[in-house]
Amino acid sequence: MGGSTTLSWSSSNATACTASDGWSGARNILGSDVLKSLATTQSYTLSCTGPGGTASRTLTVGVGEPAPSLTLTATPITVIVGQSATLEWAATNVTACTASGSWSGARGLTGSESLGMPTSRGSYHLACSGLGGTARATVVVDVFPAPEPPIYVGAATGDGATTVSWASQAGSFYAGQRVSTNLYVSTKPGIDVRHFTESAPNQVRRGLAEMGPVVFTGFTNGAPLYVVATDVAGGIEGSPSVEITVTPQPPPTLVERLDALNDTGMTACTDLTMATLACPITNLPNQDGDIGRDAAVSKGQVVKTGFGQAGFDFTKLGADGAALAASATDWSCVRDNVTGLTWEVPAATGLTSYENGYTWYQPDPALNGGFAGLPEGAVCSGSDCNTDGFIRALNQAGHCGFKDWRLPTRRELFSLAVFSQPKSIDIQAFPLLPYTGRAYFWSSTVSSGTAGVGIGAWGMLVNEPVLEMFPKGGLRLELLIGYILAVR
């Protein structure tokens, strides 16, 4: 109805044509005619006359009711329990609409309707009918529970402050909506996030789009704080994380002491063009390769007890701790004859395998700076795959006959640094080392600062003699896994 069509015809042995019924008048013996805005079914007749008589043909054009149309939408298409949703629809060329499925009953030809706060997935059907037929549409509204609470929530002690870290289980998006985090800190336990009043002893940070760390200040040293975190998506706040406790304290005094330090391992000099020239360089005196223990050894002024590059002096130790010859091909530990420290030497397999990875974990509050780290998540053999677990296993085994192994301090670890080779430590003494580009060895020295004591621990890269601060974990979705060189 209201549409158009084209009539076409041709005749032979005729001299004139005449239209009748739904059209009229003379027509050419060959032609076409467009019929517009048709309202009813109609017959069209054409008669063509010639010397041999008259030929007639009739064609009926059917006109029906217009086809109905219907649109049905939901906003939003996915909701989180506690959110509302709205349906909107519009139909044309119809006289009535009926809802079914998760809603029911007669509806207007156009309209909108709130679904309130749906608690389960719903399928909403709408059928609208007219003389031209029936149009149908369906929309499904998915309903998700509130976001799960964050995990790996950690709080590091600080000077009248704390630094909070976490990881969101929901990720950056949940049910198609961006996720943010709320952090609550209070001097009172049993935090109720639904009725949290911000005041001097209560602090909150809302709408955090990136995962920490976040610093809270203005607290009293020695007084415990209580911390929870929640994730929020689409304005709906999930349940809180497990409540943790942290006590602000002034930064601890860092104590590191060695009887002596190794040199850098540099025995070459530079003329500012090449870096591997023999020392000395006349116009550039007093380079690293000119002075110090490394230079004294190369000049024959120092006699080593054992072996090692440049000024480094190591003695190989067997599985029972007995000293071995420098030519020994199988050793479990080395004694640094300069610093007096004894080091575990990574092996091919087993408890001390060079491929074993560890998370940083120290449960003793006096040693961890207020944040213990993560007890699990790494891959190793022979121990719990964290720094504390490895040291306990090493002492239980009496590695090299000793039971006083520990994680080295930052300076002790750096005493092994060699600047003249691809690896950061002497590969003559430690032939099996991790090979990944960003591999590093953990130290026991934790981070310090006004608010971030204990949030990270120092480590030394395997492939270059560089010390870096590495977060203990909980700051990102991925775990931070390092390697260990135990010392005594």
ZABA-993705 format. One record per residue (C-alpha): x, y, z. Coordinates in steps of 0.1 Angstrom, whole numbers, plus 5000, padded with zeros to 4 digits. Example, Ala and Ser with C-alpha at 12.3 -4.5 7.8 and 13.67 -1.06 7.14 Angstrom:
<kezas>
512349555078
513749895071
</kezas>
This chain:
<kezas>
500050005000
501450344989
504050174967
504550174930
504949934901
505649954863
503449804836
505249714804
503749594771
504349524735
502149424705
502549324669
500349354638
498449644657
497950004648
496550144681
496150044718
493650154745
493850114783
490850044805
489849934840
492450064864
493950294838
492550454806
493350634774
495350564743
498750394745
501550324721
501749974707
505049944727
505750114760
505650114798
503750304825
504550374862
501750334886
502350534918
500750544953
498750234949
495950204975
493949894965
494249574944
493349664908
493049514873
494649674843
493449594807
495149684774
493449624740
495349664708
493649674673
494949604638
493749494604
493349134617
491249224647
491749314685
493949144711
493349214748
495249124780
494449194817
496949204846
495949234883
498349424906
497849314942
498149584969
498649465005
498949635039
502449785047
504849555065
505149635102
508549735117
509849715153
512949815173
513649695208
516749795228
518049765264
520250015281
522649885293
522649545278
524649405307
524149505343
525649435377
523349335405
522249665420
522149845386
519049945368
518249885331
515650035307
513849895277
512850115248
510850025217
509050175187
506750005161
505150125129
502349995107
500849805137
497849835159
498849635190
501949515209
502249225233
505249145257
506348795267
509248615282
510748805312
507949065309
504349025298
501049195288
499949465263
502249745255
501950075236
503150105200
506150305214
507450345248
510150285275
510050075307
512450045336
513349695346
514349805381
517349625393
517249285377
518948995397
519148735369
519448715332
516248805313
514948755277
512449025267
510248945237
507849195220
505349115192
503549395173
500849325148
498949515121
497149445088
500449385071
501549105095
503549075128
506949205137
508949045166
512049155185
513949005214
516649155237
518648975264
519849155295
522748975312
523149025350
526548985367
527248965404
529149255421
532949245415
535049005436
537149165463
540749265454
543549015462
547249045473
546249345495
549449465512
550349755534
553949865541
554850055572
556050405570
556950705592
553450795604
552150645571
551450335551
551650245515
548850015502
549049785472
546549535457
545549355426
542049365412
540549015404
538049185380
540849335359
540449675342
536949595328
534149385343
530749325327
531749575300
532349845325
535550005338
536849885372
538150115399
539250045435
538350205468
540950185497
539850225533
542350285562
541250315598
542650305633
539750085643
539349725633
536149595616
535849845588
532349875574
532650015539
528950075536
528950325565
532550455564
532850805577
536050985567
537751155597
541151205612
541450825621
539650715589
540950775554
539550655521
540750685484
537950615459
537950565422
541550445418
541850335382
545450205384
546749935408
548850115435
550850175454
548950445473
550350635503
548250735533
549850975558
549051155591
549050855615
550750795648
553850565649
553250255669
549450255665
548049985643
546150055612
543449845595
543049825557
540549685533
539949735495
536949695473
536449695435
533749905418
532249855384
529350055370
528850235403
528349905421
530849835449
531849475456
532449315490
535649415508
538949225509
540249055540
541149315565
544949345571
546849525598
550049745595
551749955622
553550275611
557150305623
560050535615
562350395588
564750135602
568450205603
570250025574
573249835587
575649675562
579149595571
581949405553
585549355564
586749425529
585349495494
586249345461
587449565433
585349605401
587149355379
588149615354
591749575342
591549755309
591750125302
590350355275
591650635253
588150755248
587950565215
588550205226
587750065260
589949755261
593449895260
596249795282
596850025312
598150285318
597050545292
599550835294
597251125289
594350965309
595950845342
594350695373
591650495355
589950205373
592249955356
595350155369
594650125406
593149915433
593349535439
592649445403
595649635391
597849505419
597049145410
597749205373
601149355383
601949045405
601849255437
599149035453
599248655456
595748495456
594748215478
592448065452
591148165417
588948435401
588948705375
591149015381
591349075419
588548835428
589848545450
587548245455
588147905470
585947615458
584147415486
582847065482
579446935494
580946885529
582447235530
586047115525
588347335504
589047205469
591747275444
591047555420
591147295392
588247105407
585347055383
582546985408
581947225437
578847335457
580047665474
582747925472
584448125498
585348485489
588748525504
588548905502
585248965519
585248645541
581748555529
580748205517
578348175488
576047895476
576847805440
573747735418
573647375404
572147215374
569247055392
567647005426
567347245456
569947485443
569147465406
569947785388
566547775371
564547785404
562548105408
561348265440
558948525453
560248755481
558748655514
559848715549
557248665577
559348825604
558049185609
561349295623
562949205589
560349265563
559649645567
555949585574
555149385542
555949015542
555648975504
554148675487
554548325500
553648145467
553448185430
556948095418
558247765403
561147575420
562147235434
563047125468
561547405489
558647645492
559247875463
559948195482
563048345497
562248235533
561347885523
564547835503
566847955531
565047725556
565447435532
569147515526
569847515563
567847205570
569847025543
573147155559
574347275525
578147245522
578047145559
576647485571
573247575587
573547945590
572648045554
570748365548
569748605521
572548855514
572249225521
572349465492
575949555497
577049195502
575349095469
577049385451
580449285464
580349015437
579749255409
582149225380
582149505354
584349345327
582149055315
578648995301
577348855335
577349055367
579348805387
582348585381
581348305358
584548115368
583148075403
579448075394
579247895360
575447835360
573348155361
569848245350
569848355313
566748575309
567348935301
565849085332
566748805357
567948935391
569048805425
567048905456
568649065486
567349095521
567549475521
564049625519
562949955506
562950265529
561250605528
558750815545
555750605534
557050305515
559250105539
559149735529
557049775498
560049645478
563349475481
566749535464
568149305439
571049285414
570549205378
572248895365
573349025332
574749355343
576149485377
573149705385
571149725418
567449795414
564449805437
561849535429
558349535443
557749225465
554449155448
550849255450
551449575430
550549405397
548649115384
551848925375
554048795402
557648925405
560048625406
563748655412
566648415419
568748355450
572448335459
572548245496
575348365518
576848295552
</kezas>
